[in-house]
C-alpha cells in the first residue's frame, strides 16, 4: 500500500527533530526528501556556499559542478519566494551550462537568511508538489534553527540553564576572576645576562704595529709587571737606528760648520739652523726609544688575564688604543645584563636582581642593581637594549664569562597588569592610541 504524502511529511518531520548533528540534517534534506516526491538532484545552499548534494557524502568546493551551482544559487537567493526555474529565465552565462549539470525543471525553495534548497527533475512541477516541498522545507528550517540555537548562545541553554543557582554561580566566578586580577604581584622582566669583571684593568695597544708573541695564556693568573705580550720590534729597531745615525750626522755637520764660522761669517748664520736640526733628531731618537720600551707590555696589577685565543692576535696589525685583554681580580665580579626596549620597566637603585646561570640554573646568584643605562645601544644581533650592572650580594664560585638569564624585580602591580602589559603595549603601538 502506497504511503500518503502527509504520512511521509510527518515521518520526515520526526526524523528532523531527532537529528543529532547538522550534517545529519543536511543529508536528510537533500536525500530523504525523495520519499515525498521523485526528483533527480538536490542541492542545499546555506549562507553563501553549497553545503550538501544528493548522492554525495562530502562536497568538493572546487569542482566545476559545485562552482556552477554556487553562481546559480547566489542568483536565486535574490528571490524570496519559491519558484520553478528553467534555463530560459537565467542569464546566458548560466543558461549555456544548464543542460550539462541539471535536468529541464528545477524548483528553488528559500530557507531564509540567504539560504535555500534546489530540487531538479525532468518532469514539470505541479502546484501541490511545490506546496508539499515548501512545507517540508519550513519544518526542516525550524529543526535547523533549534539545533543551532545553543551555539548562538555560547553553549548556554536558553531556558533550563537560567535558574537562580546557575546565575549566582556565574556571579561568583566573575567575582573570583576580578579578585584574582587585582592580586598584587611583583613586576618582573627577564633579560640575557652574564658574570663580568666589576672594574678590570683594560690593556690596550700602546702603539701601532704587529703583535709578535704572547707571554701568557687566557685565564692565566698574572703578577704586576709580568710581561703580557710584545710587538714585532724589527721595524721599531730600524727606525731607532735611522734616527740615531741621523743625530750623529747632524752633530758632525754642526761641528764642521762651527769651525768654519771662525773665519766665514756666512757659516756662522747656519749654526742656529743646525742646532734646531740636532734637537729634532734627538726628539726622534727619544720617540723611537719610547716606542721600543712600549713594545713590551707589562701587567699593571695582579689578576687574571682575560682575552681570546692568542693565535688570533699573533701577526695581526693593531692600532693605538685597541683593546687586547683585561686583567680582572678573581673576586671582583658583578652581573651585566641587556634589557630589551620593550622590557624597560621602572627600577630604582638597589632593586633585586637574580642571575640564573645556564651552568647552575637551580642556584641563582643574588645581586643588587647598581647601574641602569639611560640610552639604549645596538647589540651584535641588530637589536637595541639597555646595559644594566648589578653588584653580587655574596662572592660566587662561578668564573667570569658564564651566561644565563637575569630576572629583575620592579614594583608591585595587579596581576592583570602583569599578564597584559606586553599585549597592551603591542596593541597601543599598533593602533597608535
C-alpha positions, 0 to 999 in steps of 0.5 A: 500500500502506497504511503500518503504524502502527509504520512511521509511529511510527518515521518520526515518531520520526526526524523528532523527533530531527532537529528543529532548533528547538522550534517545529519540534517543536511543529508536528510534534506537533500536525500530523504526528501525523495520519499515525498516526491521523485526528483533527480538532484538536490542541492542545499545552499546555506549562507553563501556556499553549497553545503550538501548534494544528493548522492554525495557524502562530502562536497568538493568546493572546487569542482566545476559542478559545485562552482556552477551551482554556487553562481546559480544559487547566489542568483536565486537567493535574490528571490524570496519566494519559491519558484520553478526555474528553467534555463530560459529565465537565467542569464546566458552565462548560466543558461549555456551550462544548464543542460550539462549539470541539471535536468529541464525543471528545477524548483528553488525553495528559500530557507531564509537568511540567504539560504535555500534548497534546489530540487531538479527533475525532468518532469514539470512541477505541479502546484501541490508538489511545490506546496508539499516541498515548501512545507517540508522545507519550513519544518526542516528550517525550524529543526535547523534553527533549534539545533543551532540555537545553543551555539548562538548562545555560547553553549548556554541553554536558553531556558533550563540553564537560567535558574537562580543557582546557575546565575549566582554561580556565574556571579561568583566566578566573575567575582573570583576572576576580578579578585584574582586580577587585582592580586598584587604581584611583583613586576618582573622582566627577564633579560640575557645576562652574564658574570663580568669583571666589576672594574678590570684593568683594560690593556690596550695597544700602546702603539701601532704595529704587529703583535709578535708573541704572547707571554701568557695564556687566557685565564692565566693568573698574572703578577704586576709587571709580568710581561703580557705580550710584545710587538714585532720590534724589527721595524721599531729597531730600524727606525731607532737606528735611522734616527740615531745615525741621523743625530750623529750626522747632524752633530758632525755637520754642526761641528764642521760648520762651527769651525768654519764660522771662525773665519766665514761669517756666512757659516756662522748664520747656519749654526742656529739652523743646525742646532734646531736640526740636532734637537729634532733628531734627538726628539726622534731618537727619544720617540723611537726609544719610547716606542721600543720600551712600549713594545713590551707590555707589562701587567699593571696589577695582579689578576687574571688575564682575560682575552681570546685565543692568542693565535688570533692576535699573533701577526695581526696589525693593531692600532693605538688604543685597541683593546687586547685583554683585561686583567680582572681580580678573581673576586671582583665580579658583578652581573651585566645584563641587556634589557630589551626596549620593550622590557624597560620597566621602572627600577630604582637603585638597589632593586633585586636582581637574580642571575640564573646561570645556564651552568647552575640554573637551580642556584641563582646568584643574588645581586643588587642593581647598581647601574641602569643605562639611560640610552639604549645601544645596538647589540651584535644581533641588530637589536637595541637594549639597555646595559644594566650592572648589578653588584653580587650580594655574596662572592660566587664560585662561578668564573667570569664569562658564564651566561644565563638569564637575569630576572629583575624585580620592579614594583608591585602591580595587579596581576592583570597588569602583569599578564597584559602589559606586553599585549597592551603595549603591542596593541597601543603601538599598533593602533597608535592610541 
